[in-house]
Amino acid sequence: MFRLGKTLTAIGALALALAAPAMAQDRPGEGVKITMAQPTWDTGWFQTAIYSQMLRELGYDVTEPMTLDNPAFYQSVAFGDVTMWVDGWFPLHNTYRDTFEQGAEIVGAIAKGGALQGYLVDKAAVEKFDIKTLEDFKRDDVKEAFDRDGDGKADLVACPPGWGCEEAIEHHLDAYELRDHVNPIKANYSAAMADAVAAREAGEPIFYYTWTPNWTVNELKPGEDVLWIEVPFVDLVETEKGLEDAATVAGVEGCVSDPCRLGYVGNDIVPVVNSEFLAANPAVKALFEAAEIPLPDIYAQNAQMNAGDENVAAHAEAWIAENREQVDGWLATAREAATN
């Protein structure tokens, strides 16, 4: 019996020894902490949850994401106070490159080139007032129709302070001499857009900035409910100078013209990761270079969230389950990178 016990113990130890390399290979992030950040706009939280869950499958200890505005994130990731987020918008966020590039870097892309931005007006108002560009908001009849607070200016749902789009909108107000004609609403974006949706349902004209992916595209469908309008001419913020051709996009559904002079360059949505962490974790680099999320899937989740189902983690779990084969391929790529 004594000899049998010793034999069983030896066998168990051997099994654990043989299993250890396999477990290490399967979970290369075991024991490594990731401090995840997410942006103040909730339309980016879906991809944050998906990437967090994939990283946990690789064994990483991923914190619940802290919500940061752009300047705070880019400074923090450069210093290593946070590890990453997956919500960089470039070239829109080029203004932060000097802040982060000494200590962090872009790796991979959630969505390349498909993130559009611009100004939309409800279709009925476009047809009634023959609105084609921002220049039309200098007309008295248009300003009066869109003036909801009685200040004599057309109300525009814009972006809160600290967002990259706020800088671009402010630049446009000056470039197109709209200060005396347009009032940018910089309140909480989701709340301001919910108010705009209600106003449209009540038959009032609405004028707003949006981006894709965003729940607004599902709620107010371009071409059916609203139309993209154009800028009078392309005038980009300083960090996007030289990209003027990319601010006019062909085939934009629901635009008043084709090609559509949106006035914004199409953006890549990308992870931004602390460089020191990335160098020490090739599995993360390989995962981020392989993974991507289709924009229509993000639209759909954003609409679901806006309808009141705010369990973003559950949405991410469901997406991973529906795309299990593809996700497993990305994870296999990451695990292989960790062993090389």
Order of alpha helices (4+ residues) and beta strands (2+ residues): alpha-beta-beta-alpha-beta-beta-alpha-beta-alpha-beta-beta-beta-alpha-alpha-beta-alpha-beta-alpha-beta-alpha-beta-beta-beta-beta-alpha-alpha-alpha-alpha-alpha
